[in-house]
C-alpha cells in the first residue's frame, strides 16, 4: 500500500505529494522530497498549527501539512484525506 502525504510550501504555495515510508519522520520526508532546498531551516505544521516535525510521516497519510520557516505560525494543513 502506497502512503502519500501532501506537503504545501507556505512561502510559495506549491504542493507536492510525497510517498512516505514507515519509520520516516515528517521532517525526513520533506528533506527527501526536495520541496525545501537542502540546508534551509524549516518546520512542518498540521491543520491546527502544531509542529509535527518529529512525528512519523505515515501518521499523516492522505493529509496536507504546511512547510514553512521555524516559528512562523503557519496554519494550512487539511483534515481531508485524499
DSSP file (Angstrom, degrees, kcal/mol; ACC not computed):
  #  RESIDUE AA STRUCTURE BP1 BP2  ACC     N-H-->O    O-->H-N    N-H-->O    O-->H-N    TCO  KAPPA ALPHA  PHI   PSI    X-CA   Y-CA   Z-CA
    1    1 A X              0   0    0      0, 0.0     2,-0.4     0, 0.0     0, 0.0   0.000 360.0 360.0 360.0 128.2    0.0    0.0    0.0
    2    2 A X        -     0   0    0     17,-0.0     2,-0.6    19,-0.0    19,-0.1  -0.653 360.0-155.8 -81.4 131.2    1.4    3.4   -1.0
    3    3 A X        -     0   0    0     17,-0.5    17,-3.0    -2,-0.4     2,-0.4  -0.945  16.2-177.9-111.9 119.5    1.3    6.0    1.7
    4    4 A X  E     -A   19   0A   0     -2,-0.6    58,-3.6    15,-0.3     2,-0.4  -0.947  13.3-168.3-123.7 136.3    1.3    9.6    0.5
    5    5 A X  E     -A   18   0A   0     13,-2.5    13,-2.8    -2,-0.4     2,-0.6  -0.966  19.4-136.4-117.5 138.5    1.4   12.9    2.3
    6    6 A X  E     -Ab  17  64A   0     57,-2.7    59,-2.6    -2,-0.4     2,-0.4  -0.852  19.9-162.4 -95.0 122.3    0.7   16.2    0.6
    7    7 A X  E     -Ab  16  65A   0      9,-2.8     9,-2.4    -2,-0.6     2,-0.5  -0.893   2.9-158.3-106.6 135.2    3.1   19.0    1.6
    8    8 A X  E     -Ab  15  66A   0     57,-2.9    59,-3.4    -2,-0.4     2,-0.7  -0.958  15.9-136.2-112.7 122.7    2.3   22.6    1.0
    9    9 A X  E  >  - b   0  67A   0      5,-3.1     4,-2.7    -2,-0.5     5,-0.3  -0.695  13.4-155.3 -75.5 114.8    5.2   25.1    0.9
   10   10 A X  T  4 S+     0   0    0     57,-3.3    -1,-0.2    -2,-0.7    58,-0.2   0.718  89.1  50.9 -67.4 -21.7    3.8   28.0    2.9
   11   11 A X  T  4 S+     0   0    0     56,-0.5    -1,-0.2     1,-0.1    57,-0.1   0.862 127.5  18.5 -83.8 -38.0    6.1   30.5    1.2
   12   12 A X  T  4 S-     0   0    0      2,-0.1    -2,-0.2    -3,-0.1     3,-0.1   0.553  93.0-129.0-110.0 -11.4    5.3   29.6   -2.4
   13   13 A X     <  +     0   0    0     -4,-2.7     2,-0.2     1,-0.3    -3,-0.1   0.624  55.5 151.6  65.1  17.0    2.0   27.7   -2.0
   14   14 A X        -     0   0    0     -5,-0.3    -5,-3.1    21,-0.1     2,-0.4  -0.538  33.2-149.6 -73.2 143.4    3.5   24.9   -4.1
   15   15 A X  E     -A    8   0A   0     -7,-0.2     2,-0.4    -2,-0.2    -7,-0.2  -0.909  15.6-179.0-115.3 143.7    2.0   21.5   -3.3
   16   16 A X  E     -A    7   0A   0     -9,-2.4    -9,-2.8    -2,-0.4     2,-0.4  -0.963  20.7-141.6-145.2 126.0    3.9   18.2   -3.6
   17   17 A X  E     -A    6   0A   0     -2,-0.4     2,-0.4   -11,-0.2   -11,-0.2  -0.735  24.7-167.7 -84.7 132.6    2.7   14.7   -2.9
   18   18 A X  E     -A    5   0A   0    -13,-2.8   -13,-2.5    -2,-0.4     2,-0.5  -0.981  21.2-132.4-127.5 128.7    5.4   12.6   -1.3
   19   19 A X  E     -A    4   0A   0     -2,-0.4     2,-0.3   -15,-0.2   -15,-0.3  -0.687  32.4-157.0 -76.2 124.9    5.4    8.8   -0.8
   20   20 A X        -     0   0    0    -17,-3.0   -17,-0.5    -2,-0.5     2,-0.3  -0.737   4.2-139.9-108.9 155.4    6.4    8.3    2.8
   21   21 A X    >   -     0   0    0     -2,-0.3     3,-1.9     4,-0.1    37,-0.3  -0.821  30.7 -93.9-112.9 149.1    8.0    5.2    4.5
   22   22 A X  T 3  S+     0   0    0     -2,-0.3     3,-0.1     1,-0.2    -1,-0.1  -0.362 113.4  22.6 -57.6 138.4    7.3    3.6    7.8
   23   23 A X  T 3  S+     0   0    0      1,-0.3     2,-0.4    -3,-0.0    -1,-0.2   0.293  94.0 123.5  86.2  -9.4    9.7    4.9   10.5
   24   24 A X    <   -     0   0    0     -3,-1.9    33,-3.2     1,-0.0    34,-0.4  -0.694  57.9-132.8 -86.0 133.0   10.4    8.1    8.5
   25   25 A X  B  >  -E   56   0B   0     -2,-0.4     4,-2.1    31,-0.3    31,-0.2  -0.388  22.4-111.5 -78.2 163.9    9.7   11.4   10.3
   26   26 A X  H  > S+     0   0    0     29,-2.0     4,-2.1    26,-0.5     5,-0.2   0.918 120.2  51.7 -58.5 -44.5    7.8   14.2    8.7
   27   27 A X  H  > S+     0   0    0     26,-2.4     4,-2.4     1,-0.2    -1,-0.2   0.902 108.6  50.4 -62.5 -41.2   10.9   16.3    8.6
   28   28 A X  H  > S+     0   0    0     25,-0.3     4,-2.4     1,-0.2    -1,-0.2   0.883 108.6  53.0 -63.3 -38.5   12.9   13.5    6.9
   29   29 A X  H  X S+     0   0    0     -4,-2.1     4,-1.5     2,-0.2    -2,-0.2   0.904 109.9  47.4 -64.3 -41.8   10.1   13.1    4.3
   30   30 A X  H  X>S+     0   0    0     -4,-2.1     4,-1.1     2,-0.2     5,-0.8   0.932 111.9  50.2 -65.1 -45.0   10.2   16.8    3.4
   31   31 A X  H ><5S+     0   0    0     -4,-2.4     3,-0.5     1,-0.2    -2,-0.2   0.910 111.7  48.0 -59.1 -43.1   14.0   16.7    3.1
   32   32 A X  H 3<5S+     0   0    0     -4,-2.4    -1,-0.2     1,-0.2    -2,-0.2   0.782 106.2  59.5 -68.2 -27.5   13.9   13.7    0.8
   33   33 A X  H 3<5S-     0   0    0     -4,-1.5    -1,-0.2    -3,-0.2    -2,-0.2   0.754  98.4-133.3 -75.1 -24.6   11.2   15.3   -1.3
   34   34 A X  T <<5 +     0   0    0     -4,-1.1    -3,-0.1    -3,-0.5    -2,-0.1   0.559  66.2 130.4  80.4   7.5   13.3   18.3   -2.3
   35   35 A X  S   <S+     0   0    0     -5,-0.8     2,-0.4     1,-0.1    -4,-0.1   0.861  73.3  41.4 -61.5 -35.6   10.4   20.7   -1.5
   36   36 A X  S    S-     0   0    0     -6,-0.5    -2,-0.2     4,-0.1     3,-0.1  -0.940 102.2-105.7-113.1 135.2   12.8   22.8    0.6
   37   37 A X    >   -     0   0    0     -2,-0.4     3,-2.0     1,-0.1    -2,-0.1  -0.316  49.0 -91.8 -60.0 138.9   16.3   23.5   -0.6
   38   38 A X  T 3  S+     0   0    0      1,-0.3    -1,-0.1    -4,-0.1     3,-0.1  -0.202 110.5  22.3 -53.7 136.6   18.9   21.5    1.3
   39   39 A X  T 3  S+     0   0    0      1,-0.3     2,-0.3    -3,-0.1    -1,-0.3   0.269  90.2 124.0  89.9 -11.4   20.3   23.3    4.3
   40   40 A X    <   -     0   0    0     -3,-2.0    -1,-0.3     1,-0.1     2,-0.2  -0.666  64.2-120.1 -83.3 135.1   17.4   25.6    4.7
   41   41 A X        +     0   0    0     -2,-0.3     2,-0.3    -3,-0.1    -1,-0.1  -0.486  44.5 160.3 -71.4 142.7   15.7   25.6    8.1
   42   42 A X        -     0   0    0     27,-0.2     2,-0.3    -2,-0.2    27,-0.2  -0.979  26.9-152.6-155.3 165.5   12.0   24.6    8.1
   43   43 A X  E     -C   68   0A   0     25,-2.9    25,-2.7    -2,-0.3     2,-0.4  -0.975  14.1-138.5-140.3 153.0    9.2   23.4   10.3
   44   44 A X  E     -C   67   0A   0     -2,-0.3     8,-2.8    23,-0.2     9,-0.5  -0.943  19.8-172.0-119.6 135.2    6.1   21.4    9.4
   45   45 A X  E     -CD  66  51A   0     21,-2.7    21,-2.3    -2,-0.4     6,-0.2  -0.916  15.2-135.1-128.3 151.5    2.7   22.0   10.9
   46   46 A X    >   -     0   0    0      4,-1.9     3,-1.9    -2,-0.3    30,-0.5  -0.186  50.7 -76.8 -88.7-171.5   -0.7   20.3   10.8
   47   47 A X  T 3  S+     0   0    0      1,-0.3    32,-0.1    31,-0.3    18,-0.0   0.725 132.4  51.4 -62.4 -22.7   -4.1   22.0   10.3
   48   48 A X  T 3  S-     0   0    0      2,-0.1    -1,-0.3    30,-0.1     3,-0.1   0.387 119.6-106.6 -95.6   2.7   -4.1   23.3   13.8
   49   49 A X    <   +     0   0    0     -3,-1.9     2,-0.3     1,-0.3    -2,-0.1   0.578  69.8 148.3  84.0   9.9   -0.6   24.9   13.6
   50   50 A X        -     0   0    0      1,-0.1    -4,-1.9    23,-0.0     2,-0.3  -0.624  53.3-115.5 -80.4 134.1    1.0   22.2   15.7
   51   51 A X  B     +D   45   0A   0     -2,-0.3    -6,-0.2    -6,-0.2     3,-0.1  -0.530  36.8 172.6 -69.0 128.3    4.6   21.4   14.9
   52   52 A X    >   +     0   0    0     -8,-2.8     3,-1.7    -2,-0.3   -26,-0.5   0.094  31.6 127.5-124.4  20.1    4.8   17.7   13.7
   53   53 A X  T 3  S+     0   0    0     -9,-0.5   -26,-2.4     1,-0.3   -25,-0.3   0.843  80.2  36.3 -47.5 -46.1    8.5   17.6   12.5
   54   54 A X  T 3  S+     0   0    0    -28,-0.2    -1,-0.3   -29,-0.2     2,-0.1   0.320  92.9 107.6 -99.0   7.8    9.4   14.6   14.5
   55   55 A X  S <  S-     0   0    0     -3,-1.7   -29,-2.0     1,-0.1     2,-0.3  -0.462  85.6 -88.5 -79.0 158.1    6.2   12.6   14.2
   56   56 A X  B >   -E   25   0B   0    -31,-0.2     3,-1.7     1,-0.1   -31,-0.3  -0.519  32.3-138.5 -69.6 129.9    6.1    9.6   12.0
   57   57 A X  G >  S+     0   0    0    -33,-3.2     3,-2.1    -2,-0.3    -1,-0.1   0.828  98.7  65.2 -59.9 -35.0    5.2   10.6    8.5
   58   58 A X  G >  S+     0   0    0    -34,-0.4     3,-1.3   -37,-0.3    -1,-0.3   0.704  86.3  72.8 -65.3 -17.5    2.8    7.7    7.9
   59   59 A X  G <  S+     0   0    0     -3,-1.7    -1,-0.3     1,-0.2    -2,-0.2   0.699  99.9  47.3 -64.7 -17.8    0.5    9.2   10.7
   60   60 A X  G X  S+     0   0    0     -3,-2.1     3,-2.4    -4,-0.3   -54,-0.3   0.110  76.8 151.7-113.6  19.9   -0.4   11.8    8.1
   61   61 A X  T <  S+     0   0    0     -3,-1.3   -56,-0.2     1,-0.3     3,-0.1  -0.287  74.5  12.2 -53.8 129.3   -1.1    9.7    5.1
   62   62 A X  T 3  S+     0   0    0    -58,-3.6    20,-1.5     1,-0.3    -1,-0.3   0.410 108.4 107.5  83.6  -2.3   -3.7   11.4    2.9
   63   63 A X    <   -     0   0    0     -3,-2.4   -57,-2.7   -59,-0.2     2,-0.5  -0.611  67.5-121.3-105.5 166.2   -3.4   14.7    4.7
   64   64 A X  E     -b    6   0A   0     14,-0.4    14,-1.5    -2,-0.2     2,-0.4  -0.930  25.8-170.7-107.2 129.8   -1.9   18.1    3.8
   65   65 A X  E     -b    7   0A   0    -59,-2.6   -57,-2.9    -2,-0.5     2,-0.4  -0.927  19.6-126.8-117.7 144.5    0.9   19.5    6.0
   66   66 A X  E     -bC   8  45A   0    -21,-2.3   -21,-2.7    -2,-0.4     2,-0.5  -0.776  16.5-157.9 -95.6 133.0    2.3   23.0    5.7
   67   67 A X  E     +bC   9  44A   0    -59,-3.4   -57,-3.3    -2,-0.4   -56,-0.5  -0.941  32.6 132.4-111.4 123.6    6.0   23.5    5.4
   68   68 A X  E     - C   0  43A   0    -25,-2.7   -25,-2.9    -2,-0.5     2,-0.1  -0.818  56.8 -50.0-151.4-170.1    7.4   26.9    6.5
   69   69 A X    >   -     0   0    0     -2,-0.2     3,-1.7   -27,-0.2     5,-0.3  -0.424  69.0 -91.5 -70.6 146.5   10.0   28.7    8.4
   70   70 A X  T 3  S+     0   0    0      1,-0.3    -1,-0.1     2,-0.1   -29,-0.0  -0.363 111.0  12.0 -58.8 133.4   10.5   27.7   12.1
   71   71 A X  T 3  S+     0   0    0     -3,-0.1    -1,-0.3     1,-0.1    -2,-0.1   0.610  87.7 121.9  79.0  12.5    8.3   29.8   14.4
   72   72 A X    <   -     0   0    0     -3,-1.7    -2,-0.1     2,-0.1    -1,-0.1   0.482  69.5-133.0 -89.5   0.1    6.2   31.3   11.6
   73   73 A X        +     0   0    0      1,-0.2     2,-0.3    -4,-0.2    -3,-0.1   0.792  38.6 176.0  56.9  32.3    2.9   30.1   13.0
   74   74 A X        -     0   0    0     -5,-0.3     2,-0.4   -25,-0.1    -1,-0.2  -0.517   8.3-176.2 -71.0 130.9    1.8   28.8    9.5
   75   75 A X        +     0   0    0     -2,-0.3   -28,-0.2     1,-0.1   -27,-0.1  -0.979  35.0 111.1-122.9 140.1   -1.5   27.0    9.5
   76   76 A X        +     0   0    0    -30,-0.5   -29,-0.2    -2,-0.4    -1,-0.1   0.419  33.2 124.7 168.2  10.5   -2.9   25.5    6.4
   77   77 A X        -     0   0    0    -31,-0.5     2,-0.3   -11,-0.1   -12,-0.2  -0.173  51.6-124.3 -73.4-179.8   -2.9   21.7    6.5
   78   78 A X        -     0   0    0    -14,-1.5   -14,-0.4     2,-0.1   -31,-0.3  -0.885  15.1-146.6-129.3 160.6   -6.2   19.9    5.9
   79   79 A X  S    S+     0   0    0     -2,-0.3     2,-0.4   -16,-0.1    -1,-0.1   0.485  73.1 104.0 -96.8  -6.7   -8.3   17.4    7.7
   80   80 A X        -     0   0    0    -16,-0.0     2,-0.4     2,-0.0   -16,-0.2  -0.602  64.3-144.4 -80.4 130.3   -9.4   15.8    4.4
   81   81 A X              0   0    0     -2,-0.4   -18,-0.2     1,-0.1   -19,-0.1  -0.795 360.0 360.0 -91.5 136.7   -7.8   12.6    3.4
   82   82 A X              0   0    0    -20,-1.5    -1,-0.1    -2,-0.4   -20,-0.1   0.480 360.0 360.0 -72.1 360.0   -7.1   12.2   -0.3
